[in-house]
């Protein structure tokens, strides 16, 4: 930090350190010893100079080439392992492997074996980390699909022992408090197919004899085998499907492959035979296949268009036509002085509905209810009013009672 003060033409300089930059004071000595002050040159307008004071901040960076030449300290906190490859007394080579330290999990589960056979026992141990708090469980559960085994946890050794049932095969797991360990039970009834040709090479036109051997659990057993033969010319045109073509149909555990080639599927199919290779594969399993669904769950949604007015209107006009015919008959046969009252119309309407039902013609609404007058909407009910039906106006009484109110009151 540079503090400057102008007095006349003289500029006085003093150096200081800004807050947080005290460690740079010593390295800036080559600058502060040379730059202490200077005098401004004379100008045309001397009256423009006034006394002033101010502060400036300076930063100095060395070019990259000097930084590159300066030795840099390199510190790596971790572990260095010397790995040597030998066979008998012969040494093939060695290398150093550096590993950075990881974080110890709060809780871990360690199984005595991960590749098991039905009937064997496996011991699962609880290992606490430095940040673990709380009590340990009284028992652990070995889960395989919808089946499970429970075993008590010994308080001193923190171990639980499980005996694998004879019927189990495939993946199983023990989990607690976010930690999990996985085991694989080898199936005792694994199918193996071996195809052996009679000759190693055949000429065109020759008959190839193939020996097919199928074993289940190491013993000969009958099995259905399909064989498909193609020549190499087809493989040059398009890649031929291999033995893993349908592997996606098989539920499989997930995780990183060991040594870039050994994965959970190879272990399931029995292609990994070495104990160390199997252990390396099991150590990288992160999740096992979920249990198969016992009952399928399906969701179906449907909708239909329901218009009750369509059935109501169609059947109403059939009944209205029958009513109009009966009113014409009534006008011809009724005594001269008799008037068409609301009660008479209601009786004729009921008779019209009975006549339709006798003809097997629907006389009800969309909900199966009889077309009674008080259930009709106002626009349709107005068409059944006495003054709308009668032809001879003298058949109507002089005192006309409101048809809608009468129907709402009497509910015929």
Buried (B, 14 or more C-beta within 10 A) or exposed (E): BBEBBBEEEEBEBEBEEEEEEEEEEEEBEEEBEEEEEEEEEEEEEEEEBEEEEEEEEEEEEEEEEEEEEEEEEEEEEEEEEEEEEEEEEEEEEEEEEEEEEEEEBBBBBEBEBBBBBBEBEBBBBBEBEEEBEEEBBEEBBBBBBEEEBEBEBEEEEBBBBBEBBEEBBBBBBBBBBEBBBBBBBBBBEBEBEEEEEEEEEEEEEEEEEEEEEBBBEEEEEEEEEEEEEEEEEEEEEEEEEEEEEEEEEEEBBEBEBBEEEBBBBBBBBEEBEEEEBBBBBBEBBEEBBEEEEEEEEEEEEEEEEEEEEEBBBEBBEBBBEBBBEBBEEBBEEBEEEEBBBBEBBBBBBBEBBEBBEEEEEBBBBEEEEEBBBBBBEEEBBEBBBBEEBBEEEEBBEEEEEEBEEBBEEEEB
